[in-house]
Amino acid sequence: MSDRLVMLLRSDECSPLLSRLRKKFQRGESLTGRCRFSNLTREQATRISELTGAGRRGDSISVDLDQFTQVVVNTGRFDSLESLVQLACGKQLQNLRATRDEHSAQWQRVWRHSECLVENLNASLSERKGDQLVGHGSQTASFTAKTVSEAVSAMRQSGWLRRTAIRNPAAAMVLLDQSFALLELLPVHPTPLPVFAAKHCGDSHALDDSTNLGRIMLRLLTRQSVTQQKKAFNRRRIWESVGVVTDELSSTALALNLPASGNSLTDQLLQNHRGNGMPVRLTFRHLRVHPPTFVVPSNEHESRIYVCENPSILAEAANRLGAECPPIICVEGHPSLACWVLLEQLCARQFRLAYHGDFDWGGIRIANEIYDAFGFEPWRFTSSFHITQSKHHRKLRPPESEALWDQNLAETIRRAGVSIEEEAVIDDLLFDLQSVS
């Protein structure tokens, strides 16, 4: 634009004035009041004084912006000082404060929207309490609206969602909508992750750990980030907690002498190992693609499946009893999804579990999950047996847990102040197995 007023304001001599006006505009400040300038050259002071009508004193000058505005408006070519500044700068200036305020308001809308999503999820989970969906150790979702809300709060406080969405509120809103839509579907009957992603996201890789959607799902399901240490293992456990299998070959179940009777590949595998008294490790893929067949037991003796927590118990049972050992499954600490599926298949055919684990708080929590899902007979896993074995001990680790199958067990452990590992009572356990073999 060749307007004389614009060209004057753009001149080198008026650059201090234009720079000050531009900064005030971008900060969202009104172009009113006085602006004082010092250390100006004689040419700068003269030109700014001529342009604005301001008085000068040596190399200093005080510009009355209200008076300058009136001068600008009286030309009839501009409706405000802001209009002149915009043209003089040669580009559309942003009110940075207004932009920041609007950006902040957009993020506030994101967080309010997340609260609505949590409320809807809570209502949905309440309605689905009676659904018979197998997650990891329960028939309901392993997450709650409260834990999800805590996860969202953590993402807000740490700035994780802002960074992940590249500070774009609209992208964050989409990511929250997508992730909460998936939470509404969980838990599911055991399903491979790529199959779940392809069905519900339209892309079998949509929930890979390299995607934003996959990463936010892990945070919503755990309330915290998945640490780099043992990252793949943690990710697998988190997804398995809601019935989704990230790797069909890594999720396995350890068993000995299971009474398989069908003709599937898994049946043949179990039968061959049972004939040799050899422990067998079944992958989730075995159980999904070639599910075994178990005959409905004809009597109480045949209906019992022994379950232990530690592999050393099953290994020693195979060493001492071989093919004569009753059927036994090891949950190997916290059970994998493959282990849950195997237990579910057996219990669906009227088999009953006899369970033993470590006498400590962690062992009780694991047993509680199994008891809550399938029920079991305690196999030397009671307060009375603990009392007789309290000479075996190691330090207890909190937090404490109550035992669902024995109301006195937690108090017995608490009073004794010791825990008892399965390996410490292995002779008693093997005596029981030998007695029924």
C-alpha positions, -999 to +999 in steps of 0.1 A: +000+000+000+014+035-009-006+055+017+017+083+030+008+076+066+016+039+063+049+047+045+059+071+073+052+046+100+072+020+081+102+043+077+135+035+095+131+066+116+097+055+130+107+019+136+109+023+174+073+035+174+060+008+150+079-019+170+063-007+203+028-006+188+032-040+172+042-056+206+014-040+225-011-052+199+003-088+200+002-088+238-035-079+236-029-044+251-050-015+240-032+012+219-040+039+245-021+059+271+015+071+267+046+055+252+079+069+262+110+066+240+146+075+249+180+073+234+165+081+199+186+096+172+178+132+162+161+119+130+140+094+148+128+119+174+120+145+147+101+121+125+080+105+154+072+139+167+060+151+133+039+119+128+022+118+161+022+154+172+042+145+204+065+169+221+102+161+224+129+168+248+164+161+234+166+124+224+135+115+244+098+117+234+065+108+250+037+098+225+001+102+235-015+073+217-050+086+222-040+118+205-022+098+177-053+077+173-074+109+167-049+121+141-051+087+123-089+086+124-092+123+112-075+114+080-107+095+070-086+066+057-084+045+089-110+037+115-085+030+142-048+031+151-049-007+150-058-007+113-028+015+105-005-007+125-018-038+107-011-022+073+022-009+083+034-043+094+024-057+060+008-088+074-021-099+096-010-095+132-021-119+158-033-109+192-011-134+210-028-130+243-062-136+227-048-166+208-033-180+241-066-174+259-085-191+231-061-220+231-064-224+268-102-223+265-100-251+239-080-273+262-105-266+290-132-279+267-110-310+261-108-317+299-145-311+304-152-334+275-130-360+292-151-357+323-182-364+303-165-395+287-156-408+322-192-403+334-205-422+303-180-450+309-190-453+345-227-457+335-217-482+309-196-503+332-224-503+358-248-517+332-224-544+322-216-557+356-235-589+350-219-596+316-200-629+314-169-615+297-135-629+308-109-604+314-077-613+332-089-631+363-124-616+365-156-615+346-157-577+345-134-550+333-101-548+352-103-510+350-129-487+365-142-452+358-122-440+388-089-455+375-095-441+341-103-407+355-070-408+375-052-417+343-067-387+324-057-365+354-021-378+352-020-371+315-032-336+321-008-328+349+022-342+331+014-326+298+015-360+281-017-355+261-007-320+250+027-333+237+012-364+221-015-343+203+013-318+192-006-292+213-036-295+191-068-296+212-089-309+183-064-339+178-066-345+216-104-346+215-103-371+187-078-393+205-099-393+237-131-401+217-114-430+200-098-445+232-130-442+252-150-459+224-126-488+228-129-489+266-166-493+261-159-526+243-136-540+269-131-566+283-135-590+254-134-628+251-097-636+244-089-619+210-056-612+192-047-575+193-045-571+155-079-588+151-094-564+177-078-534+161-089-543+126-124-549+137-129-518+158-103-493+143-103-504+107-065-510+109-048-540+123-019-518+134-039-490+150-031-502+185+006-510+180+028-495+208+042-470+182+008-453+177-008-426+198-040-446+202-021-477+214-001-456+238-031-438+253-049-471+258-021-484+279-022-453+301-059-454+305-058-491+314-030-487+340-032-451+353+005-447+345+030-449+317+045-482+307+082-480+317+109-488+292+121-516+315+103-547+306+081-526+283+070-555+260+062-577+290+042-549+308+023-541+276+013-577+271+001-580+307-019-548+304-037-559+273-043-594+286-060-579+316-089-570+293-088-601+271-066-588+243-036-608+233-006-589+219+014-621+211-003-654+207+030-673+212+042-654+242+012-660+264+015-696+276+001-721+301+022-747+319+005-780+327+011-817+335-011-847+327-043-829+316-070-854+306-075-843+269-096-867+249-102-851+215-083-852+182-072-817+178-035-808+176-036-796+212-053-828+223-026-849+207+001-827+223-014-831+257-020-869+253+016-875+241+030-855+271+007-872+295+018-906+284+054-897+292+046-877+324+061-847+308+051-811+315+037-792+285+036-755+277+006-745+256+005-712+238-026-690+235-026-699+198-029-736+207-060-729+228-076-706+203-069-723+170-069-759+182-089-760+214-086-792+235-115-814+244-119-825+280-144-853+289-169-844+316-155-862+348-175-892+359-166-889+396-151-865+422-117-881+420-114-875+383-129-840+384-101-824+405-074-803+388-046-792+411-033-757+406-001-743+420+016-709+418+053-718+412+068-739+384+091-758+407+062-776+422+050-789+389+085-798+378+092-818+410+058-835+406+068-846+371+102-858+385+088-879+413+054-890+399+057-888+362+027-901+343+011-912+376+007-876+388-028-862+389-035-833+365-018-801+376-016-765+362+009-739+373-002-702+371+035-691+373+029-661+395+003-639+379-015-660+354-012-653+317-043-650+295-035-685+281-037-699+316-070-682+322-084-696+290-072-731+299-088-729+334-120-716+319-121-745+294-117-770+322-142-754+345-167-752+317-165-790+315-173-794+353-137-799+365-130-784+400-098-767+410-077-774+441-054-744+447-022-738+466+000-707+464+025-687+484+014-677+519+020-640+514+000-610+504+009-613+467+000-650+468-034-642+483-042-616+457-034-640+429-055-667+446-084-642+451-085-636+414-088-673+406-113-679+434-134-650+422-134-663+386-137-700+391-139-709+428-116-736+442-110-759+471-080-748+492-051-772+488-032-769+521-039-732+517-057-724+549-050-707+582-047-740+600-020-753+577-001-719+579+001-722+616+018-756+614+044-743+590+053-709+604+089-719+611+094-713+574+095-677+567+107-646+548+098-610+551+062-600+542+057-573+516+027-550+517-001-542+508-021-567+528-050-587+513-079-606+528-084-642+515-118-648+500-119-685+508-107-684+544-116-654+566-089-663+591-060-667+568-050-630+565-051-625+602-030-657+608-003-644+584-005-610+600+000-623+635+028-646+625+045-619+605+059-644+581+052-657+547+056-693+535+067-701+499+053-731+482+088-747+479+090-748+517+060-772+519+067-791+486+069-825+504+034-820+518+020-811+484+037-840+467+024-863+494-011-852+485-005-858+448+009-892+454-020-902+476-045-897+448-024-910+419 
